[in-house]
Amino acid sequence: MTIIGFLMVVIFACSTENIEPETGSLDIKVTIGPLCPVEPCTNSAEQTKQIYEAYNFVVSDAKTKKTVLEQKITHNGTNGLMNATSIPVGEYELDIKPKTFFSQERFPQTFKIRKNVATKLNIDIDTGIR
């Protein structure tokens, strides 16, 4: 009986162990422009912030096309940023909302998430303002 008891303890211990999925993170730096038809641009900091924060990034599984994450771009005063952690390891597509005539050729973009690695992307969004 002691062997059976021992085996039951081992099986129970193994079955309650939480297995954490392998994950990585995604850091995106975004530049949007031009913001004005003529330079120098006279947009206020608040107007520039509103332009950046009008965009969302959508991260989808490259194979299933299932949306994994949708997140608004934040503005840091200079660029747009999007940071996401705990994304399961795999291949993904990055798309943008709203998509315009000028951004439709650049999106979706494929990227990979690797275990314990921050995947860094630099994205330029053309507004079409001329």
N, C-alpha and C positions, 0 to 999 in steps of 0.2 A: 503494500500500500504506500510506502514512503516514496517509491519511484513514481507512482501515479500522482501522488500529491505534489511532488516536485515538478513533474511535467505540467500539471495544471497551473501551478504558480508561474512557470516560465511562459506558458501559452497566454495566460491572463496578462502578464506583464508586457508581453510583446504586442498584444492586441490593444492595449490602452495607450501605447506610446504615440504621441503626436508627431507625425512626420511633416516637417515644414517643407513646402515646395522651394525649389531653387529659384531665387529672385535676383533682380538687378534693378537699376533705376534709370530714369530718363531725364536729362537736363537739356532744355532747348533754349537757345538765345535767338531772338527774333528781331529783324530789322524790317521796318515797313517804310516804303517811300516810293516815289516822292510824296510829300505831304502837302505841298503847295505847287501851283503851276509855275511860279517864279521864285527865285531865291533873292534875298533871304526870306525864309518862311516866317510869317508873323503869327503862327498859331500860338496860343497860350499853352502853358504846361498842362492845364486841364483838358484843352481840346486834343492835344497829342495823346494824353492818357486815354481819353474816350475812343480815339481811333484805334489804338492798340487793343483795348479791352472789348472792342466790338467783335473780335475774332476768337474762335474756339478751335482747339486741336482735337481731332478724333483719332484715337489709336484703336486699330482693329487687328484681329488675328489674321495673318497673311493667308492662311489656308481656308479657314471657315468664314472669314469676313465678318465675324461677330465682333461688335464693339466691346472693347475691354475698358476704355476710359474716354471720357469727354471732359475737357477742362478748358476754362477761359484763360487767355493770355493775361498776365499781369504786366504792368509797366513800372520800371524802376527809375524813371526819370531820364534814361538814356535809351534803353532797349526794352523789348518785351521778353518775358521769361515764362517758362512753364517747367515745373519740376514735379516728377512723380516717382514714388518709391514703391518697392514691393511688387514689381511687375514680374510675373513668371517668365522664366527663361524661354526664349522662342523668337520667331520671326514675326514682325508686325508691319503694318502700313500706317503711315501718318497722313491724315487728310486735314483739310481746313474748312471751317464754316465761318462766314459765307464764302463760297468759291466765286471768283470773278473770272471774266474772260482772260485776264492777265495771269491768274494763278492756276488756271485749270491744267496747263501743260506741265506744271511742276509737281502737281499732287495727283494721286497719292505717291508718297515716297516710302520705299521699303527700308527697314532697319532691323537690327538684331539686338536683343537683350541677352547679356551674358551673366553668369552667376557672379554676384558680388561686385559687379562693374557698373559704373555710371556711364551710360551711353550718352555722348554729347553730340548735339546737332546744332548747326547754325543755319537758320532759315531766313531767306530774303523774300519778302512779299512785295510784289509790284502793284501799286495802286492804280496805275494807268493814268494818273494825273500828269498832264503835260502842259 
